[in-house]
Amino acid sequence: YPFRNGICPHCGQKRPRRAPLLELAMMLAFVALGFRFAGDVPTLVIAWIYAAYLLVVLVIDLEHRLVLNVMLAPAAILAALFSLLPGNPAPLDAILGGVSGFGAFLLLALLGRGKMNAGDVKLAGVIGLMVGYPFVLPALLVGVVLGGLAALALLLTRRAGRKSTMAYAPYLALGALLTLGLALGV
């Protein structure tokens, strides 16, 4: 990317800055998860699938302010199916995680009177299915704290006001990514 001034060597088009950043983030996540699950290939592959999914959700929400239903439903089904495999949260833990994440964020959305989008609520449920109960709690808490810090930074730098909105799914995805290494393989 930097040696070609951001030009794709295959098509000659200018690549957006997010492309190398996403590739770097994907590499870092895959390497970190590779070290964590080095001896457990099936769990490693599942962790890589989750990491790729979460990073794509992060980018789409940052760029378009959308958490796509077309991505949420298959991810929920896969996470539920993966819970049947060893090294993943047990099916009951996955269901409890999904219900806890969805329920907590639904309550926040209702209390916030439209300040939180339905996609964020559904994503919290999918994250709960991925990491299971009780790991959904730290995953979402880290996401909430990261989102709060980002909002505070935007307010302090006057890049946003009290009535402004921001993409929230990236912080939930980061919280889930940071928790994956703890939740899987136990």
N, C-alpha and C positions, 0 to 999 in steps of 0.2 A: 504494500500500500504506500508507504512513504517513499520508496524508491521509484515508483511509477506516478507520483503526484496524484494518487487516488484513482488512476485510470485502470479499469479492468483489462488484463492482458488478453482475454478471450474475445470480448465484444467491443472493446474500445470506449465504453461508456464510463462516465464519472461515477465512482462508487460513493455512497453517502458515508459520512464519518462513523455512523453506527456500525457499519459492516465489520471493520477490523476490531472495533471495541467488543462487539458481540462474539466474534471469533476468539478473541483473547479471553473473554469471560468464560466462554464454553471450554476452552483449553484448560484454564485454571480450575474450573469446577470438575472437569473430567480427571485431571491429574490428582486433585485433592481427594476426590472420591475413589480414585484408583489406589491411592495409598491406604485409605481407610478400609476398603473392601478387597484388598489384594488377593486374599485366599478364597474368596467367595464370589466366583464369577457370576452366578445367576443374580445375586443381590446387587453386584456391581452394575450389571446391565440395566436392571430396574432403576437403580440410582441415576444412571446416565440418562435414561429416558425421562425421569422426573426432572433432572437438571435442565435438559434441553427444553422440555415443555415450559418450565418456570421462566427460563430466560427469554423464550419467545413471547410468552405472555407479558413479561416485563417490557420488552421493546414495543410490542403492539400498543400497550396501554400508554406508554410514554409518548409515542408518536400520534396516536389516534384517539386517545382517551376512551378506549373500548376494551372490555374483556368479552371476547366472543363466545356466544353460546355454542357455536359449532366446535369450539375447542374444549369447552367445559364438560359437555356430556360424554364424549369419548374418554376424556381423562378420568372422569368419575367411574366409568365402567371399568377401565383398565386398572385403576387403583383398587376397586372392589375385587376384581379377578386376581390381582397380584397378592391381595391379602390371604389368598388360599395357598400361597407358596411359602415355604420356610424362609426365614430371614426377613420377613415383612411383618408389620403389625397383624395380629390375629384378626380374623373377620369381625369378631365382636368389638375389638379395640378400634378397628378401622371405621366401623359403623358409628361407634360412640364418638370418635374423633370427628367424623363428618357431620354428625348431628350437633355436636358441641360447637364446632366452628361455624356452621351455618346458623345455628340458633343464636349464638352470641352476636354475630354480625347482623343478623336480622333485627335483633333487639336494638343494636346501635343505629341501624338504618331507620327504624321506626321512631326512636327517640330523637334522632337528628333531623327528622322531617324532610327527607329528600336530600340530605347533604351527602349521603353515601349511595352509590349506584348499586343496582341489583347484581351486576357482574362481580363486584367486590364481595358481596354476600355469598354468591355461589362459589367464587374462588376460595373463600374461607372454608366452605364445606368440602371442596375438592382437596385442599391442603390437609384438612382433617382426615380424609380418607387415605391420603398418602402417608402421613406420619403417624396416624392413629392417636388414640387417647393413652396416656396423658401428654404426649409430645406436641399435640396441637396447641396446647396452652402456651408453652414457651415460643413456638413457631409464630403464632399470631401476636403474642406480646412483643417479640422482637420487631415484627412488622409494624405494630402500632407505635412503638418507641421510635423506630427509624422514620416513619411517616411524620410523627410529631416533631422530630428534630428538623426534618426537611421543611415542614411548614413554618417552624420558628425561624429558620434561616431565611426563608422567603419573606417573612414579615419583617425581620430585622434589616434586611437589605432593601426593603421597600419594593421588591419585585412582585409582591402580591399584597392584597389588603385582606381585611377580616372577612369580607364577603367572597373572596376568590375561591376557586376550586383548584384541585390538583389531582394528578393521576395517583391513585392509592395502591393499585395492584402491584407496582414495582416493589414497594416496601414489604407487602405481604409475601411476594415471591422471594425476596431476599431473606426474610425471616424463615421461610420454609427451606430455602437452600442451606442456610446455616444450621438448621435442625436435622436435615436428612441424615447426616453422619451419625447422629445419636439415635434416631428412630429406627433405622434399618439395621439389620444384622444382629438384633438383640434376641 
